[in-house]
Each structure stands twice: as structure tokens, then as C-alpha cells.
Amino acid sequence: MGRDNLNLSFLVEQLQQGNEAAFTALYDLFSKPLYRNMLRLVKDEAIAEELLQDLFMKIWESRETISVEGSFKSFLYKVAQNLVYGHFRKIAKNNRLVERMISNAVGFDPTAEDVMIRKESHILLRSAIESLSPQRKQVYTLCKLEGKSYEEAGHELGVSPSTIRDHIVKGNKAVKRYLDLNRDIAVLFITIQLLDHLK
């Protein structure tokens, strides 16, 4: 067994015993390649960063029960793959929910349907963004709505790209939480609009 493998095995053993320094060392060793791999799949920097943080949070929370058969690197990539799949399953589930609701409105004009959903989604998203703190809202608007890069937004606001990324990751979580809490209201609104349209 090579020295690198011995060192890695030692770090994993220390992680299982709750050693925070070992956890940090493993994060430093694997976070960048894992991030690049997830970014290649999800095509969104903030989502990839969020999934990366979720991955290492899971590793830390389950450190005492981690059972690695084979390489720890392969284990991490398997966890990352499952998180990415879970992300896409959630998107598909939300899309199917809206599709099922619409399909119940027999005879509904697809053009009017699209306009209605876009309008309500836009209103709900705007409300979610308005709920953010002033600086986070400004960062989120620049990057997510105006399409600016982290570097461009950082230059405009006089902060580092890493600060911008932190705002986007936390902003994404806050917006998703807001949308989850208000999803029933959005569905009810669209349903009422559908029924009114069919009268």
C-alpha cells in the first residue's frame, strides 16, 4: 500500500473518531474535484456548491457509521452522484406536480396556461427574492436575474467572488425554502385561475 493510501486511511480513521482536523484535510483534498464533477452535471455554480456542502455535511454527521468498502474517493463520488440524482428527481417531481394539476383542467388553452404559470412563478420568485437581506438580494439579482458572473458582481459591489458565491449559496437556500413554504399557495392560485378560465 502506498504512502498516500496509508495517509488517507489514517485520515478516514481519524474522521470516524470525530477528528475535525482530519475532516478539514479530507475536505481540502477532495472538495475541488468533487465540485468540478457536480458542476459538470448540474451546470450551475451555486447548486454545485450547495450540493458539495450537503455532501460533506452528510459525511460529518454520519462519520461514526461510515463503512467504506474499497477507496474512500470512490465512496465520496458515489455520495455525490446520489445527491445529484436527488436534485434532478426533485426538479422532475415538481414539474410533474404542475403537469398533473394542469392536465385536470380539460380543454384549457395551452397558451393561456403558459402565460398564467409564468406570471405566478414570476410573482412568487420576486416575493422570495424580496424576502432576502438587502445585500443578498442585490447579489442574487445581479447574478441570477441579470446573468452576471461572480467576478462581475464582485467588481460592481466591491467584494470578492467568494463572498458573492457565499451570498448565492445562502440565497438559493432561502429562496427554495420560501418557495417550498408557499408552494401550496401558488398551486391554489393557479387552480383558481384555471377554474375561472373554464367557466
N, C-alpha and C positions, 0 to 999 in steps of 0.2 A: 504493500500500500504506500503511495507517495506521501510526501510531507504535506502537500495541500489537502489531501483527503484526511490525513490524521488531524490536521488543524481544524478542518471542517467538522469532523466527528466530535472533536473536543468542544467546539462552539455549540453544536447541537445538544450535546450532553449538558453543557452549562445552561443553555436556554431552558431545557426541561427542568432544571433546578431553580429557575426563576432569576437567572443572572441577567440583569439589564444591559450590562456591557456586552455580553455575548449576543443579545438581541440586536443591539445597535450595530455590532460588527457584521452580523448576518444581513441586516438591512442595507448597510453600506456596500456589501459585497454583491447583493442580488437586485436591489431596487431599480437601478438604471436599466439593465437588460429586461427585467420584467415589465417595466414601464413601456419600453420601446415595443415589446411584443404585444402588449394590450392596446397601445396606441395604434399599431398597425391594424388591429381588428376592429376597434370601435371608432376610429377616425376622429376622435375628439380629445384634446389635451386634458380638459377638466375632468371628463368622465374617466379617462385612463388614470389620472392622478387619484381620483376618488376610489376607483377600484383597487389601486395599489395600496392606499391607506387601509381600505377594508381588508385586504389580504393579510397585511402584517398585523392588523388588529386581531384577526381570527387566529393567526399563528401565536400571538402573545397570549390570548385568552385561553387557548387550548394547549399551551406549552407542556403542561404536565401529562397530557394524554396523547401527545403526538407519537405516532408509531410509523417510522419511516422504513419501508422495505425498498432497498436499492439506494439511489442517490437522493440527497436532500434537495438538490437542484431540480430533479425530475418531479419530486413531491411538490415543490413550490409552483412549478409550471402547471401541474395538474390542478392545484387550487386556483391558480389564475384563470385557467381555461374554464373551470366551473363557474367562477364569478362572471366571466364574460358571457357565457351561455345564459346565466341567470339574468343578466342585464338585458339580453335580447329577448328572452322569454317574457320578461316584464313588459317590454315595449309591445310585443305581439299580443299579450293578454289585454293591454289597454286598448289597442287597436280593435281587437275582436269585440270588446265590450261596446264600443261605439257602433261598430258594424251591426251587431245584433240588435241594438236599440233602433237603429235606422231601418233595418230590414222589417221591423214590426209595423212601420208606417207604410202600408201598402199603397202604391200609387203615388208616392211622394216624388216630386220633381227633383232629380239629382242635382240640378244646377242650384236650385234654391237651398237644397240640403247642404251643399258645399259652402255656400255663402254663409249660411247660418252657423255652421260649425266653426268656420274660420273666424267669424265675428265673435262668437262666445269664447273661443280659445284665446283670441287676442285680448279680449277684456279680462279674462281670468289671469293670463300671463302678465298683463300690465299691472293688475292688482297685486300679484305675487311679487313683482319687481319693486312696486311702491312700498311693500312691507319691509324691504331691506333697509339697513342703515344708510345714511346719505352717501358716504364714500363707497360702500359696497354697491349701492345702486348705480352710482356713476361708473364704476369699473364694469359692472355687469352690462350696462347699456352700451358702453364703448365696445366691448369685446363680443357680446352675444347679439346685440341688435345692429350695431354699426359695422361689425365684422373686422374690427382692428385686432392686430396681433398683440400679444402680451408686451412686446418691446415697444410698439407704437403707443399703447395705452400708458405704459410706464413712463415713456418720454413726455407724453402730454400732461400727466399728473405729477411728474417729478418723483416717482418711486421706482423701485427695482422691478424687473419682470417677475421675480419670485414672489414679491408682495402682491402683484397682480394675480398670479396663479393662485395664491392663498385665498384671495378675495373671491375668485371664480369658483374654487372648490367649495368654499363655505357658502357662497351664494347659491350654487347649484343645489346643495343640500337643503337650504332654506326654501328655495323656490319649489323643489319637489315636495317638501313637507307641506307647504301651503297648498299646492295643487292636490295632494292626497287628501288633506282635510276638507277641501272644498269641491272634490270631485262629484260628490252626490248632488251638491247644489247645481253644478254645471250640467249634469245629466238631467236633473229635473227641469232646468231651464230649457234645454234643447227639446225634451219630450213635450213640454207645454207648447213650445213653438211649433213642433211637428203637428200636434193635435189641432192647434189653431189653424194651421195651414190646410188641414184636411177637411175643415168644416165646410 
